[in-house]
Amino acid sequence: MANQLVNLMSINILIIKLIGMFLQLAHTKLDVYRFSHQLALECYQITNRFPNEEKFALVQQIRRAAISVHLNLAEGCSRKSEAERKRFYEISRGSLIEIDTAIGVACDLGYVSFDELKRLGETIVKTFKILSGMIKP
């Protein structure tokens, strides 16, 4: 398990270097974009620990929400009007709240411990704070 974690971290570093893939747009250099990318990776890693019966329920819900955070942030950054950008940031933040809520249920069900969620929790808080700042008038 420890070797898998080390391999995942090495892969994460490589992915972060490639973040934004081919277009290399300005938003890929934002902290919030890096945090939302890390959030998606952490959500996938955490949900790998959930029982098989949650594969098509909580696992998929958390993963879809995590990808939604990242994708809506990216799409919002590409919009020309401030109102459109903020709307995508609001959707992104809503998905982040959805993750937080679903992870709380998973913790209450004993799928993961609070200690196992520490890093994910920190990423959720950082991303939430930055997104909230981007939405303020």
Biotite code that builds the C-alpha atoms (Angstrom):
import biotite.structure as struc

atoms = struc.array([
    struc.Atom([0.000, 0.000, 0.000], chain_id="A", res_id=1, res_name="MET", atom_name="CA", element="C"),
    struc.Atom([2.848, 2.400, 0.848], chain_id="A", res_id=2, res_name="ALA", atom_name="CA", element="C"),
    struc.Atom([4.514, 1.724, -2.529], chain_id="A", res_id=3, res_name="ASN", atom_name="CA", element="C"),
    struc.Atom([1.226, 2.449, -4.287], chain_id="A", res_id=4, res_name="GLN", atom_name="CA", element="C"),
    struc.Atom([0.960, 5.754, -2.437], chain_id="A", res_id=5, res_name="LEU", atom_name="CA", element="C"),
    struc.Atom([4.525, 6.712, -3.407], chain_id="A", res_id=6, res_name="VAL", atom_name="CA", element="C"),
    struc.Atom([3.775, 5.802, -7.031], chain_id="A", res_id=7, res_name="ASN", atom_name="CA", element="C"),
    struc.Atom([0.546, 7.828, -6.936], chain_id="A", res_id=8, res_name="LEU", atom_name="CA", element="C"),
    struc.Atom([2.391, 10.831, -5.537], chain_id="A", res_id=9, res_name="MET", atom_name="CA", element="C"),
    struc.Atom([5.014, 10.577, -8.322], chain_id="A", res_id=10, res_name="SER", atom_name="CA", element="C"),
    struc.Atom([2.250, 10.369, -10.885], chain_id="A", res_id=11, res_name="ILE", atom_name="CA", element="C"),
    struc.Atom([0.497, 13.344, -9.255], chain_id="A", res_id=12, res_name="ASN", atom_name="CA", element="C"),
    struc.Atom([3.654, 15.442, -9.562], chain_id="A", res_id=13, res_name="ILE", atom_name="CA", element="C"),
    struc.Atom([3.927, 14.544, -13.226], chain_id="A", res_id=14, res_name="LEU", atom_name="CA", element="C"),
    struc.Atom([0.256, 15.340, -13.796], chain_id="A", res_id=15, res_name="ILE", atom_name="CA", element="C"),
    struc.Atom([0.580, 18.680, -12.034], chain_id="A", res_id=16, res_name="ILE", atom_name="CA", element="C"),
    struc.Atom([3.467, 19.516, -14.388], chain_id="A", res_id=17, res_name="LYS", atom_name="CA", element="C"),
    struc.Atom([1.203, 18.674, -17.328], chain_id="A", res_id=18, res_name="LEU", atom_name="CA", element="C"),
    struc.Atom([-1.868, 20.362, -15.864], chain_id="A", res_id=19, res_name="ILE", atom_name="CA", element="C"),
    struc.Atom([-3.780, 22.182, -18.506], chain_id="A", res_id=20, res_name="GLY", atom_name="CA", element="C"),
    struc.Atom([-2.524, 19.657, -20.976], chain_id="A", res_id=21, res_name="MET", atom_name="CA", element="C"),
    struc.Atom([-2.154, 21.080, -24.448], chain_id="A", res_id=22, res_name="PHE", atom_name="CA", element="C"),
    struc.Atom([-3.625, 24.575, -24.425], chain_id="A", res_id=23, res_name="LEU", atom_name="CA", element="C"),
    struc.Atom([-1.556, 25.900, -21.495], chain_id="A", res_id=24, res_name="GLN", atom_name="CA", element="C"),
    struc.Atom([-4.089, 28.644, -20.810], chain_id="A", res_id=25, res_name="LEU", atom_name="CA", element="C"),
    struc.Atom([-3.541, 31.206, -18.054], chain_id="A", res_id=26, res_name="ALA", atom_name="CA", element="C"),
    struc.Atom([-6.034, 29.638, -15.620], chain_id="A", res_id=27, res_name="HIS", atom_name="CA", element="C"),
    struc.Atom([-3.882, 26.496, -15.369], chain_id="A", res_id=28, res_name="THR", atom_name="CA", element="C"),
    struc.Atom([-1.342, 28.523, -13.422], chain_id="A", res_id=29, res_name="LYS", atom_name="CA", element="C"),
    struc.Atom([-3.844, 29.637, -10.758], chain_id="A", res_id=30, res_name="LEU", atom_name="CA", element="C"),
    struc.Atom([-3.578, 28.172, -7.260], chain_id="A", res_id=31, res_name="ASP", atom_name="CA", element="C"),
    struc.Atom([-7.294, 27.374, -7.242], chain_id="A", res_id=32, res_name="VAL", atom_name="CA", element="C"),
    struc.Atom([-6.886, 25.346, -10.428], chain_id="A", res_id=33, res_name="TYR", atom_name="CA", element="C"),
    struc.Atom([-4.062, 23.317, -8.883], chain_id="A", res_id=34, res_name="ARG", atom_name="CA", element="C"),
    struc.Atom([-6.108, 22.814, -5.709], chain_id="A", res_id=35, res_name="PHE", atom_name="CA", element="C"),
    struc.Atom([-9.173, 21.677, -7.650], chain_id="A", res_id=36, res_name="SER", atom_name="CA", element="C"),
    struc.Atom([-7.013, 19.249, -9.617], chain_id="A", res_id=37, res_name="HIS", atom_name="CA", element="C"),
    struc.Atom([-5.544, 17.874, -6.393], chain_id="A", res_id=38, res_name="GLN", atom_name="CA", element="C"),
    struc.Atom([-9.066, 17.660, -4.964], chain_id="A", res_id=39, res_name="LEU", atom_name="CA", element="C"),
    struc.Atom([-10.186, 15.453, -7.855], chain_id="A", res_id=40, res_name="ALA", atom_name="CA", element="C"),
    struc.Atom([-7.197, 13.150, -7.408], chain_id="A", res_id=41, res_name="LEU", atom_name="CA", element="C"),
    struc.Atom([-7.717, 12.902, -3.649], chain_id="A", res_id=42, res_name="GLU", atom_name="CA", element="C"),
    struc.Atom([-11.429, 12.155, -4.083], chain_id="A", res_id=43, res_name="CYS", atom_name="CA", element="C"),
    struc.Atom([-10.616, 9.301, -6.440], chain_id="A", res_id=44, res_name="TYR", atom_name="CA", element="C"),
    struc.Atom([-8.012, 7.939, -4.023], chain_id="A", res_id=45, res_name="GLN", atom_name="CA", element="C"),
    struc.Atom([-10.303, 8.165, -0.983], chain_id="A", res_id=46, res_name="ILE", atom_name="CA", element="C"),
    struc.Atom([-13.277, 6.579, -2.751], chain_id="A", res_id=47, res_name="THR", atom_name="CA", element="C"),
    struc.Atom([-11.113, 3.625, -3.773], chain_id="A", res_id=48, res_name="ASN", atom_name="CA", element="C"),
    struc.Atom([-11.375, 2.592, -0.094], chain_id="A", res_id=49, res_name="ARG", atom_name="CA", element="C"),
    struc.Atom([-15.179, 2.544, -0.071], chain_id="A", res_id=50, res_name="PHE", atom_name="CA", element="C"),
    struc.Atom([-17.007, -0.787, -0.145], chain_id="A", res_id=51, res_name="PRO", atom_name="CA", element="C"),
    struc.Atom([-17.985, -2.254, -3.521], chain_id="A", res_id=52, res_name="ASN", atom_name="CA", element="C"),
    struc.Atom([-21.691, -1.733, -2.847], chain_id="A", res_id=53, res_name="GLU", atom_name="CA", element="C"),
    struc.Atom([-21.041, 2.036, -2.977], chain_id="A", res_id=54, res_name="GLU", atom_name="CA", element="C"),
    struc.Atom([-19.438, 1.836, -6.422], chain_id="A", res_id=55, res_name="LYS", atom_name="CA", element="C"),
    struc.Atom([-22.527, 3.197, -8.176], chain_id="A", res_id=56, res_name="PHE", atom_name="CA", element="C"),
    struc.Atom([-23.746, 5.401, -5.361], chain_id="A", res_id=57, res_name="ALA", atom_name="CA", element="C"),
    struc.Atom([-21.512, 7.495, -3.111], chain_id="A", res_id=58, res_name="LEU", atom_name="CA", element="C"),
    struc.Atom([-18.320, 6.745, -5.048], chain_id="A", res_id=59, res_name="VAL", atom_name="CA", element="C"),
    struc.Atom([-19.736, 7.975, -8.340], chain_id="A", res_id=60, res_name="GLN", atom_name="CA", element="C"),
    struc.Atom([-21.441, 10.958, -6.711], chain_id="A", res_id=61, res_name="GLN", atom_name="CA", element="C"),
    struc.Atom([-18.227, 12.146, -5.062], chain_id="A", res_id=62, res_name="ILE", atom_name="CA", element="C"),
    struc.Atom([-16.156, 11.579, -8.178], chain_id="A", res_id=63, res_name="ARG", atom_name="CA", element="C"),
    struc.Atom([-18.626, 13.395, -10.450], chain_id="A", res_id=64, res_name="ARG", atom_name="CA", element="C"),
    struc.Atom([-18.736, 16.322, -8.041], chain_id="A", res_id=65, res_name="ALA", atom_name="CA", element="C"),
    struc.Atom([-14.926, 16.449, -7.837], chain_id="A", res_id=66, res_name="ALA", atom_name="CA", element="C"),
    struc.Atom([-14.598, 16.553, -11.612], chain_id="A", res_id=67, res_name="ILE", atom_name="CA", element="C"),
    struc.Atom([-17.375, 19.161, -11.713], chain_id="A", res_id=68, res_name="SER", atom_name="CA", element="C"),
    struc.Atom([-15.399, 21.439, -9.383], chain_id="A", res_id=69, res_name="VAL", atom_name="CA", element="C"),
    struc.Atom([-12.369, 21.271, -11.656], chain_id="A", res_id=70, res_name="HIS", atom_name="CA", element="C"),
    struc.Atom([-14.191, 21.504, -14.990], chain_id="A", res_id=71, res_name="LEU", atom_name="CA", element="C"),
    struc.Atom([-16.548, 24.327, -14.026], chain_id="A", res_id=72, res_name="ASN", atom_name="CA", element="C"),
    struc.Atom([-13.626, 26.323, -12.710], chain_id="A", res_id=73, res_name="LEU", atom_name="CA", element="C"),
    struc.Atom([-11.793, 25.863, -16.010], chain_id="A", res_id=74, res_name="ALA", atom_name="CA", element="C"),
    struc.Atom([-14.869, 26.732, -18.056], chain_id="A", res_id=75, res_name="GLU", atom_name="CA", element="C"),
    struc.Atom([-15.595, 29.778, -15.912], chain_id="A", res_id=76, res_name="GLY", atom_name="CA", element="C"),
    struc.Atom([-12.080, 31.061, -16.500], chain_id="A", res_id=77, res_name="CYS", atom_name="CA", element="C"),
    struc.Atom([-12.700, 30.949, -20.247], chain_id="A", res_id=78, res_name="SER", atom_name="CA", element="C"),
    struc.Atom([-15.839, 33.127, -20.125], chain_id="A", res_id=79, res_name="ARG", atom_name="CA", element="C"),
    struc.Atom([-15.629, 36.736, -21.220], chain_id="A", res_id=80, res_name="LYS", atom_name="CA", element="C"),
    struc.Atom([-18.215, 38.316, -18.962], chain_id="A", res_id=81, res_name="SER", atom_name="CA", element="C"),
    struc.Atom([-17.740, 38.568, -15.217], chain_id="A", res_id=82, res_name="GLU", atom_name="CA", element="C"),
    struc.Atom([-21.312, 37.392, -14.604], chain_id="A", res_id=83, res_name="ALA", atom_name="CA", element="C"),
    struc.Atom([-20.751, 34.226, -16.639], chain_id="A", res_id=84, res_name="GLU", atom_name="CA", element="C"),
    struc.Atom([-17.437, 33.519, -14.899], chain_id="A", res_id=85, res_name="ARG", atom_name="CA", element="C"),
    struc.Atom([-18.987, 33.905, -11.473], chain_id="A", res_id=86, res_name="LYS", atom_name="CA", element="C"),
    struc.Atom([-21.872, 31.610, -12.383], chain_id="A", res_id=87, res_name="ARG", atom_name="CA", element="C"),
    struc.Atom([-19.436, 28.795, -13.248], chain_id="A", res_id=88, res_name="PHE", atom_name="CA", element="C"),
    struc.Atom([-17.472, 29.490, -10.069], chain_id="A", res_id=89, res_name="TYR", atom_name="CA", element="C"),
    struc.Atom([-20.727, 29.211, -8.102], chain_id="A", res_id=90, res_name="GLU", atom_name="CA", element="C"),
    struc.Atom([-21.463, 25.845, -9.717], chain_id="A", res_id=91, res_name="ILE", atom_name="CA", element="C"),
    struc.Atom([-17.927, 24.746, -8.900], chain_id="A", res_id=92, res_name="SER", atom_name="CA", element="C"),
    struc.Atom([-18.336, 25.833, -5.279], chain_id="A", res_id=93, res_name="ARG", atom_name="CA", element="C"),
    struc.Atom([-21.705, 24.047, -5.068], chain_id="A", res_id=94, res_name="GLY", atom_name="CA", element="C"),
    struc.Atom([-20.057, 20.818, -6.202], chain_id="A", res_id=95, res_name="SER", atom_name="CA", element="C"),
    struc.Atom([-17.372, 21.342, -3.573], chain_id="A", res_id=96, res_name="LEU", atom_name="CA", element="C"),
    struc.Atom([-20.075, 21.611, -0.892], chain_id="A", res_id=97, res_name="ILE", atom_name="CA", element="C"),
    struc.Atom([-21.600, 18.423, -2.286], chain_id="A", res_id=98, res_name="GLU", atom_name="CA", element="C"),
    struc.Atom([-18.266, 16.608, -1.846], chain_id="A", res_id=99, res_name="ILE", atom_name="CA", element="C"),
    struc.Atom([-17.909, 17.862, 1.710], chain_id="A", res_id=100, res_name="ASP", atom_name="CA", element="C"),
    struc.Atom([-21.406, 16.644, 2.563], chain_id="A", res_id=101, res_name="THR", atom_name="CA", element="C"),
    struc.Atom([-20.979, 13.236, 0.895], chain_id="A", res_id=102, res_name="ALA", atom_name="CA", element="C"),
    struc.Atom([-17.596, 12.680, 2.544], chain_id="A", res_id=103, res_name="ILE", atom_name="CA", element="C"),
    struc.Atom([-19.252, 13.442, 5.890], chain_id="A", res_id=104, res_name="GLY", atom_name="CA", element="C"),
    struc.Atom([-21.824, 10.709, 5.232], chain_id="A", res_id=105, res_name="VAL", atom_name="CA", element="C"),
    struc.Atom([-19.060, 8.284, 4.215], chain_id="A", res_id=106, res_name="ALA", atom_name="CA", element="C"),
    struc.Atom([-17.190, 9.069, 7.427], chain_id="A", res_id=107, res_name="CYS", atom_name="CA", element="C"),
    struc.Atom([-20.353, 8.541, 9.502], chain_id="A", res_id=108, res_name="ASP", atom_name="CA", element="C"),
    struc.Atom([-20.858, 5.183, 7.778], chain_id="A", res_id=109, res_name="LEU", atom_name="CA", element="C"),
    struc.Atom([-17.311, 4.155, 8.702], chain_id="A", res_id=110, res_name="GLY", atom_name="CA", element="C"),
    struc.Atom([-15.978, 3.969, 5.132], chain_id="A", res_id=111, res_name="TYR", atom_name="CA", element="C"),
    struc.Atom([-13.091, 6.270, 6.045], chain_id="A", res_id=112, res_name="VAL", atom_name="CA", element="C"),
    struc.Atom([-11.858, 7.783, 9.267], chain_id="A", res_id=113, res_name="SER", atom_name="CA", element="C"),
    struc.Atom([-11.628, 11.466, 10.004], chain_id="A", res_id=114, res_name="PHE", atom_name="CA", element="C"),
    struc.Atom([-7.834, 11.102, 10.209], chain_id="A", res_id=115, res_name="ASP", atom_name="CA", element="C"),
    struc.Atom([-7.741, 9.659, 6.683], chain_id="A", res_id=116, res_name="GLU", atom_name="CA", element="C"),
    struc.Atom([-9.591, 12.712, 5.441], chain_id="A", res_id=117, res_name="LEU", atom_name="CA", element="C"),
    struc.Atom([-7.220, 15.337, 6.828], chain_id="A", res_id=118, res_name="LYS", atom_name="CA", element="C"),
    struc.Atom([-5.448, 16.143, 3.560], chain_id="A", res_id=119, res_name="ARG", atom_name="CA", element="C"),
    struc.Atom([-8.693, 16.080, 1.574], chain_id="A", res_id=120, res_name="LEU", atom_name="CA", element="C"),
    struc.Atom([-10.295, 18.364, 4.156], chain_id="A", res_id=121, res_name="GLY", atom_name="CA", element="C"),
    struc.Atom([-7.464, 20.869, 3.841], chain_id="A", res_id=122, res_name="GLU", atom_name="CA", element="C"),
    struc.Atom([-7.806, 20.854, 0.057], chain_id="A", res_id=123, res_name="THR", atom_name="CA", element="C"),
    struc.Atom([-11.571, 21.362, 0.313], chain_id="A", res_id=124, res_name="ILE", atom_name="CA", element="C"),
    struc.Atom([-11.125, 24.346, 2.640], chain_id="A", res_id=125, res_name="VAL", atom_name="CA", element="C"),
    struc.Atom([-8.412, 25.979, 0.490], chain_id="A", res_id=126, res_name="LYS", atom_name="CA", element="C"),
    struc.Atom([-10.450, 25.545, -2.677], chain_id="A", res_id=127, res_name="THR", atom_name="CA", element="C"),
    struc.Atom([-13.626, 26.815, -1.012], chain_id="A", res_id=128, res_name="PHE", atom_name="CA", element="C"),
    struc.Atom([-11.947, 29.963, 0.288], chain_id="A", res_id=129, res_name="LYS", atom_name="CA", element="C"),
    struc.Atom([-10.437, 30.873, -3.057], chain_id="A", res_id=130, res_name="ILE", atom_name="CA", element="C"),
    struc.Atom([-13.631, 30.136, -5.004], chain_id="A", res_id=131, res_name="LEU", atom_name="CA", element="C"),
    struc.Atom([-15.637, 32.213, -2.544], chain_id="A", res_id=132, res_name="SER", atom_name="CA", element="C"),
    struc.Atom([-13.242, 35.105, -3.055], chain_id="A", res_id=133, res_name="GLY", atom_name="CA", element="C"),
    struc.Atom([-13.620, 34.799, -6.817], chain_id="A", res_id=134, res_name="MET", atom_name="CA", element="C"),
    struc.Atom([-17.409, 35.019, -6.523], chain_id="A", res_id=135, res_name="ILE", atom_name="CA", element="C"),
    struc.Atom([-17.621, 38.062, -4.241], chain_id="A", res_id=136, res_name="LYS", atom_name="CA", element="C"),
    struc.Atom([-18.870, 41.246, -5.941], chain_id="A", res_id=137, res_name="PRO", atom_name="CA", element="C"),
])
